[in-house]
Amino acid sequence: MEINIFDIRDLPFYDGDVEAQGDPAPVVGLKSAMREADAVLFATPEYNWGTSGVLKNAIDWASRDREEGSLMGKPATVIGAGGRAGTARAQMQLLETLGETGSVVMVKPGVHIQAFAPGTFDSEGNLIDEATKEALRGHLDEFKKWGARLLWPRHFTGFACEMDIALAHA
Ligand SMILES: Cc1cc2nc3c(=O)[nH]c(=O)nc-3n(C[C@H](O)[C@H](O)[C@H](O)COP(=O)(O)O)c2cc1C
């Protein structure tokens, strides 16, 4: 799996008047990055029990691309690192937002990282806790398999047959 990180810092605030004049360059970049990706991984902090305004703003811009479908029907998942709740509340808020965008979201197994627990990150922000790395790896592995089944179901007839056999024996 190849992950391309899109920097959302250059996006202007969503503004319908600006949009009517044509998408600013960073927005064009965001939409095409989303369109070209097979799936989208949203990584959120938790700010005052919600996601960051900056990430919500990026989703608001991307959600306007319904005809070309940059988020509509796009496989997506959410991870996050924050305080004691590990961004659980921010992730819940994002799930609501992604419902309206038409993204198809994988919720489980889930990754809720307690960013301030000693030994989780080093002083440069690198994840160092092995159990957390394992949880992240597990979630991403599942996302890859789940996304592939969604995008290329014909490649998974074996899987479907196993399901049928299991059902037939139930
Ligand atoms: C304005 C602000 C509000 C925050 N509110 C919460 C919160 O409600 N719950 C929480 O778990 N962490 C909260 N935090 C901690 C962030 O989730 C934490 O800083 C995050 O891991 C770091 O992400 P960042 O480097 O992208 O800011 C808050 C941080 C900031 C700056």
The ligand as an SDF file (V2000), in Angstrom:
LIG
                    3D

 31 33  0  0  0  0  0  0  0  0999 V2000
   -7.2270   23.8650   20.7980 C   0  0  0  0  0  0  0  0  0  0  0  0
   -6.9530   22.4680   21.2570 C   0  0  0  0  0  0  0  0  0  0  0  0
   -7.9740   21.7320   21.8170 C   0  0  0  0  0  0  0  0  0  0  0  0
   -7.7670   20.4260   22.2150 C   0  0  0  0  0  0  0  0  0  0  0  0
   -8.8040   19.6940   22.6830 N   0  0  0  0  0  0  0  0  0  0  0  0
   -8.6320   18.3840   22.9580 C   0  0  0  0  0  0  0  0  0  0  0  0
   -9.7470   17.5710   23.3090 C   0  0  0  0  0  0  0  0  0  0  0  0
  -10.8690   18.0180   23.4150 O   0  0  0  0  0  0  0  0  0  0  0  0
   -9.5460   16.2560   23.5320 N   0  0  0  0  0  0  0  0  0  0  0  0
   -8.2840   15.6990   23.4020 C   0  0  0  0  0  0  0  0  0  0  0  0
   -8.1510   14.4920   23.5770 O   0  0  0  0  0  0  0  0  0  0  0  0
   -7.2010   16.4420   23.0670 N   0  0  0  0  0  0  0  0  0  0  0  0
   -7.3470   17.7630   22.8320 C   0  0  0  0  0  0  0  0  0  0  0  0
   -6.2790   18.5290   22.4420 N   0  0  0  0  0  0  0  0  0  0  0  0
   -4.9910   17.8620   22.2560 C   0  0  0  0  0  0  0  0  0  0  0  0
   -4.8210   17.4710   20.7870 C   0  0  0  0  0  0  0  0  0  0  0  0
   -5.6710   16.4530   20.4040 O   0  0  0  0  0  0  0  0  0  0  0  0
   -3.3740   17.0910   20.6030 C   0  0  0  0  0  0  0  0  0  0  0  0
   -2.7140   18.3070   20.6580 O   0  0  0  0  0  0  0  0  0  0  0  0
   -3.0690   16.3440   19.3330 C   0  0  0  0  0  0  0  0  0  0  0  0
   -2.5580   15.1150   19.5920 O   0  0  0  0  0  0  0  0  0  0  0  0
   -1.9410   16.9990   18.5610 C   0  0  0  0  0  0  0  0  0  0  0  0
   -2.3430   17.2310   17.2670 O   0  0  0  0  0  0  0  0  0  0  0  0
   -1.7510   18.4870   16.5020 P   0  0  0  0  0  0  0  0  0  0  0  0
   -0.2630   18.4120   16.6870 O   0  0  0  0  0  0  0  0  0  0  0  0
   -2.1810   18.2700   15.0930 O   0  0  0  0  0  0  0  0  0  0  0  0
   -2.3470   19.7030   17.1450 O   0  0  0  0  0  0  0  0  0  0  0  0
   -6.4680   19.8490   22.0720 C   0  0  0  0  0  0  0  0  0  0  0  0
   -5.4270   20.6070   21.5300 C   0  0  0  0  0  0  0  0  0  0  0  0
   -5.6640   21.8910   21.1270 C   0  0  0  0  0  0  0  0  0  0  0  0
   -4.5260   22.6750   20.4900 C   0  0  0  0  0  0  0  0  0  0  0  0
  1  2  1  0
  2  3  1  0
  2 30  2  0
  3  4  2  0
  4  5  1  0
  4 28  1  0
  5  6  2  0
  6  7  1  0
  6 13  1  0
  7  8  2  0
  7  9  1  0
  9 10  1  0
 10 11  2  0
 10 12  1  0
 12 13  2  0
 13 14  1  0
 14 15  1  0
 14 28  1  0
 15 16  1  0
 16 17  1  0
 16 18  1  0
 18 19  1  0
 18 20  1  0
 20 21  1  0
 20 22  1  0
 22 23  1  0
 23 24  1  0
 24 25  2  0
 24 26  1  0
 24 27  1  0
 28 29  2  0
 29 30  1  0
 30 31  1  0
M  END
$$$$
